[in-house]
């Protein structure tokens, strides 16, 4: 059984890389719930007053936690699989929104308590295993904004969101290197990587991931 988590900023290319790896490894992708997410457009389009009144950031994180929990349990029942972002990253998004004042201290305590309970249940599953690898996609901020624009989701395009994206981006490396400990991490530089339009890039990423998996397996022996 092989488990790979693909992580990184909004719009960076996680789904494309996850699909590439699943094809290369003969596995399945477990996708982040975005297109069918009823709260995400409200989160992006709400005014500060609406955010305070409707508590969209807190509701969004609960929704992601619930759908991610369901996905990870299903993924761990099967053979090899690739997670298009995973439950491990959810805490970082909640933390940022808490620091921005969008999630209250009480809501954060409730969220972290629920996350802890979910992780304990996952740890107790008979078929559970830690991820074999986190594939972390990183890029400079200009590349991130460009790719969010290319993706073309209307609710992600408002200029008022740029500073929110910058805040998320500025702390992502710190989260990966100081807070993520479930597996080893392979960093892919997305400034120079286009797995959709460049076959050489796709082949390189697949090769680097396979090499990283082999090295990690060797260290566990």
matplotlib code that plots the C-alpha trace (Angstrom):
import matplotlib.pyplot as plt

x = [0.0, 1.4, 0.1, 1.2, 0.0, 0.3, 0.3, 0.8, -0.8, -4.2, -3.9, -0.3, -1.1, -1.8, -4.6, -2.5, 0.5, -1.8, -3.3, 0.1, 1.4, -1.7, -1.3, 2.4, 1.8, -1.4, -3.3, -6.4, -6.6, -8.8, -9.7, -10.2, -13.9, -13.9, -16.3, -19.1, -18.3, -21.3, -19.3, -16.2, -17.7, -19.4, -16.1, -14.3, -17.1, -18.3, -17.6, -15.8, -19.2, -20.7, -17.7, -18.2, -22.0, -22.1, -18.8, -17.9, -14.2, -15.1, -17.8, -15.5, -12.8, -15.4, -16.6, -13.1, -12.3, -15.5, -15.0, -11.2, -11.9, -14.3, -11.8, -8.8, -10.7, -11.8, -8.3, -6.7, -9.1, -7.7, -4.3, -2.0, -3.5, -2.7, -4.4, -5.0, -4.1, -4.8, -6.1, -2.6, -2.8, -6.2, -4.9, -2.6, -5.5, -7.5, -4.5, -4.1, -7.8, -7.6, -4.6, -6.5, -9.4, -11.8, -11.9, -12.4, -10.3, -13.4, -14.0, -10.3, -10.4, -13.5, -11.8, -8.6, -10.5, -12.4, -9.3, -7.5, -10.4, -10.4, -6.7, -7.0, -9.7, -7.6, -4.6, -6.8, -7.9, -6.7, -5.6, -4.1, -0.5, 1.3, 1.9, 4.9, 5.7, 4.5, 5.0, 5.1, 4.6, 6.1, 6.6, 7.1, 4.1, 3.8, 3.6, 0.9, -1.2, -0.7, -1.9, -4.9, -5.8, -5.3, -7.6, -10.4, -12.7, -14.6, -14.8, -11.0, -10.2, -11.2, -8.2, -9.3, -8.1, -4.5, -3.4, -5.1, -3.2, 0.0, -0.5, -1.1, 1.9, 4.3, 3.8, 3.5, 7.2, 7.3, 4.3, 5.8, 9.3, 8.4, 4.9, 4.4, 6.0, 3.8, 6.3, 9.3, 8.9, 9.9, 9.8, 9.0, 9.8, 6.7, 8.4, 10.0, 7.6, 4.5, 3.4, 0.3, 2.1, 5.6, 6.2, 9.8, 8.6, 6.0, 8.6, 11.0, 8.5, 7.4, 11.1, 11.8, 8.8, 9.7, 13.3, 12.1, 9.8, 12.6, 14.9, 12.3, 11.6, 15.3, 15.6, 12.6, 14.3]
y = [0.0, 3.4, 6.8, 10.1, 13.5, 16.4, 19.7, 23.4, 26.7, 27.4, 27.1, 25.8, 22.6, 20.0, 18.2, 18.0, 16.6, 14.2, 12.9, 12.5, 10.5, 8.3, 7.4, 6.7, 4.5, 2.9, 4.3, 6.5, 10.2, 11.3, 14.9, 17.9, 18.9, 22.2, 22.3, 20.8, 22.8, 25.0, 27.2, 28.0, 30.7, 32.3, 32.4, 34.2, 36.6, 37.7, 41.1, 41.4, 42.1, 39.0, 36.9, 38.0, 37.4, 34.1, 32.6, 31.3, 30.6, 28.4, 26.6, 26.1, 24.5, 22.2, 21.3, 20.5, 18.5, 16.4, 15.7, 15.1, 12.7, 10.7, 10.7, 9.6, 6.7, 5.5, 6.0, 4.0, 1.1, 0.7, 0.0, 2.7, 6.2, 9.8, 12.5, 15.9, 17.8, 16.0, 16.4, 17.4, 20.7, 21.7, 22.9, 25.5, 27.1, 27.2, 28.7, 31.5, 32.4, 32.4, 34.8, 37.0, 37.2, 35.3, 32.3, 33.0, 31.5, 29.4, 28.2, 27.3, 25.2, 23.4, 22.9, 21.5, 19.3, 17.8, 17.4, 15.6, 13.2, 12.5, 11.8, 9.4, 7.5, 7.4, 6.1, 3.3, 2.1, -1.5, -0.5, 2.9, 3.8, 7.1, 8.7, 7.5, 10.9, 14.5, 16.1, 19.8, 22.2, 25.6, 28.7, 32.4, 34.5, 35.8, 32.3, 31.4, 34.4, 33.7, 30.1, 31.1, 33.4, 30.7, 28.4, 30.9, 30.3, 33.6, 33.6, 33.3, 36.3, 39.4, 41.7, 41.9, 38.3, 39.0, 39.8, 36.7, 34.6, 36.4, 35.6, 31.9, 31.8, 33.5, 30.9, 27.7, 26.8, 27.2, 24.9, 22.2, 22.3, 22.9, 21.5, 18.6, 15.4, 12.6, 11.7, 12.9, 15.8, 16.1, 19.8, 20.5, 23.9, 24.9, 28.1, 25.8, 22.9, 22.5, 18.9, 19.6, 21.2, 19.9, 16.1, 16.5, 18.2, 15.5, 12.8, 14.6, 14.9, 11.3, 10.2, 12.4, 11.1, 7.4, 8.1, 9.7, 6.8, 4.3, 6.3, 6.6, 2.8, 2.1, 4.2, 2.4, -1.0]
z = [0.0, -1.1, 0.1, -1.4, -0.3, -2.8, -1.0, -1.8, -2.4, -4.0, -7.7, -7.7, -9.7, -7.1, -9.1, -12.2, -10.3, -8.4, -11.6, -13.2, -10.2, -10.1, -13.7, -13.3, -10.2, -11.3, -8.4, -7.7, -6.9, -3.9, -4.8, -2.5, -2.4, -4.4, -7.3, -5.2, -2.1, -1.2, 1.2, -0.8, -3.1, -0.1, 1.7, -1.2, -2.0, 1.4, 2.8, 6.2, 7.8, 6.2, 7.3, 10.9, 10.8, 8.9, 10.2, 6.7, 7.5, 10.4, 8.4, 5.5, 7.6, 9.2, 5.7, 4.5, 7.6, 7.2, 3.5, 3.9, 6.8, 4.6, 1.7, 3.8, 5.4, 1.9, 0.5, 3.3, 2.6, -0.9, -2.4, -3.7, -3.7, -4.1, -2.0, -3.7, -0.5, 2.7, 6.2, 7.4, 5.7, 7.0, 10.3, 8.5, 6.7, 10.0, 11.8, 9.1, 9.3, 13.1, 13.0, 10.6, 13.1, 10.8, 13.1, 16.8, 19.6, 20.7, 17.1, 16.8, 20.0, 18.7, 15.4, 16.9, 19.2, 16.3, 14.3, 17.2, 17.5, 13.8, 13.8, 16.7, 14.9, 11.7, 13.8, 15.1, 11.7, 11.0, 7.5, 8.4, 7.6, 7.5, 4.1, 2.3, 0.9, 0.8, -2.6, -1.8, -4.7, -4.2, -6.3, -6.0, -5.3, -8.9, -10.2, -7.7, -8.8, -12.4, -12.0, -9.9, -12.8, -15.4, -13.5, -14.0, -11.1, -10.8, -7.0, -6.8, -9.0, -6.9, -6.2, -2.6, -2.2, -3.2, 0.4, 1.7, -0.9, 0.1, 3.8, 3.0, 0.7, 3.1, 5.8, 3.8, 3.8, 7.5, 8.0, 5.8, 7.3, 11.0, 11.5, 9.1, 10.4, 9.0, 6.2, 4.4, 1.9, -1.7, -2.9, -6.5, -7.9, -9.8, -11.2, -13.7, -13.9, -16.1, -16.0, -18.2, -21.2, -21.0, -21.2, -20.1, -16.9, -16.3, -16.7, -14.4, -11.6, -11.9, -11.8, -8.8, -6.9, -7.6, -6.5, -3.3, -2.6, -3.1, -0.9, 1.9, 1.7, 2.0, 5.1, 6.7, 6.2]

ax = plt.figure().add_subplot(projection="3d")
ax.plot(x, y, z, "-o")
ax.set_aspect("equal")
plt.show()
